[in-house]
Amino acid sequence: MPEDIRKNRLLVISDTAVCRQGNETLAFEPVVRELSALKGNFSEIIWLGCKVHEDATALKAVDSKKIRVIVMPSVSHKSLNALRVLLAYPAFVFYILRYLPSATHVHTRAPSHPALLGILLSFLDRKRIYWHKYAGDWVSPDAPYTYRLQRQWLNALRFKNIRVTVNGSWKNAPAHVFAFENPCITEAERKYASLAASSKDFSSSLSLLFVGNINANKGITNLLTAIREHRLDSRFTDLYIVGSGPLLGEVKRNVIEIDSIRIHIAGHISRQLIDQYYKKCHLLMLPSQSEGFPKVIAEAAAYGCIPVVTDISAISQYITDGSNGFLLRDNRPDTIAQKLSSIALNKELSAVSKNAILFTEKFTYEHFTERIQTEIYTQ
């Protein structure tokens, strides 16, 4: 890494949700925490994000003077979305070209529309160090066309000034593609979470937890179907649903039909409040259809909340079935119900919980910044 990196400027190109409320700038909390961990390495971070029109509960104030947020047009609309996205592209080009000349380092967050432009630009730019982060499933053949296009371009970017980070290690990946964990917890937070987990009791009743976007891909409706159509073991007493999304109304209607377990819908809440759910719940249910490696798995595991997740993408590279979590072979309702039945009979859940805590050391911000300095922003 250049010794004078603190004089350098980082340009972040993303579709991350950002907005302004009065004198405050708000942005999606996980990315705020991630960029805050990097701010000591740069004199300034220019962050291009996209205006959010929905609930801002999951957003956090950007309170560092080193991080300057630029609000671009939204790419998430309920109607005429394709047309709105096309109309937003000229604005993306304008903002990227406006702030690129003063940047020494560039970070794109893919797959996204703004990142697509940043990836394309890096084919031509040899002056700056580029870090392209691909957060989706790196190997899924069923990804949308624009996702697959960005993966193809990222594979082809074999220049010494470019690094690509992905979820998991993959056979035949080129040398510029790095397996990289998404940070979600500080060392201090991890120690606190581990201490809180030490008092968790797995010998009697068990609480289930879902955290994520309420959409079909995350499998929440399949989870509810499994509970409704297959009577679960009486040890399962509560299900907590944290998040919001397009299927929230359907979820609320489905919940009315279920009386075998108490279901609580928390909606969008802050990270601090989510931690309280990790602390009291026993099993994180994430029966997704597709994923990269969601941060909630490591966040929950730090609190000894055992991940029960679909065996897709890079997840099985961190979760071993029956050792530090449980893997679903698919996300069908009967598969979910069968797995929960076997978990209810498992006498070693406390040991599984303790093992889950161990793998989260790779997901700390300290580990993240060290790898950024030694592996990514170097030439």
C-alpha positions, 0 to 999 in steps of 0.5 A: 500500500502507498505510504501516503494513502491517507492523502488519497480519495476514494470514490464509491459507486453504488445503488445503496439507499441514501437520503437527506432529512433536514441537516442529516444525510442517512444511508443504509447502515451496513454500508455506513459501518463498512465505509466508516471502517475505511475512513482512516485510510483516506483523506476523503470518501465520495459516496455515490448512492441512490435516493430511497423512497421507502421506509428510512428506518434501516438507514443510519446517519453519516456522521463522519466529515470524511464521508461525503454522500452524493444522492443520485436518482433512485433505481427502485420504483414500483411502476415503470421501473425499467424506464426509470432506470434507463432515464437514470443512466445519464445522471449516473454517468454525469456523477461518476465522471464529475468525481472520478478525476479527483479520485485515486481509488475506486470502489464499486458495489455490484451487482447494480446499475451504477456499478455496471458503469464503473466496471465498464469504465475500469477497462479503460482506466489504468491510473486508479486502483479499482476494487469491485465488490460483487455481493451476489451469487458468483456462480448461479446460472439463474441470475438476471442478465445484468448480473451475469453480464457484470460477472463476465466483465469482472472475470475479464478485468485482468489488469494489475490495478484491479481487484474483485471480491466475491463471496466464497472461493471458487474453482478456476477463479482468476488471480484478481478475484478474491474470496472476501468476507463481508464485515458485520461486527467489531471485535468488541461487539463480538466479545459482547455477543459471545458473552451474551450467548453463554447464558442461552438455554437450548434445553427447553423451548426454542425461538425462531428468527427471520431477518431480511427483506420480505420477498419471495427470494428470501423464503419467508412464505415457504417458512410460514407454509412449513409451519402452517402445513406441518405441525412443528415440535412443541419445543418451537414456541415463537417466530420473530420476523424482522424486516419489510418488503413487497410480501409483508402484506401477504405475510401478515395475512398468512400469520393469521392462519397459524396458531401452532406457534406465536408469531411476532412481526417487528418490521424494519428496525435498527441494527441495535434492536436487531441485536436484541433479537439475535440475543434472545432467539435460538435459530436463525431461519433463512431458507433463501432461493439465492444468496451470496453470503448474507451478513445476518448469518454471521451477525446472528451466529456471533450471538450463538443464534444457530443458522438454519440456511439453504445450501447455496452459493458460498454458505456451505464454505462457512456452515457445516451441517450439524456442526456450526449450523444446519443446511437445507438442501432446498427451500421447499416447505417440507424440507424446512419442516423436516429439518426443524423436526430433526433439530428439535431432537438434537441434544447437542444444540448448545455445542452447535451454538458455540461452534457457530460463534467461532467462525464469525471471527472472519467477519469483523471490521478489524479483519476486513480493514487488514485485508483491504490494506494488504490484499486489495488496495495494492499494486 
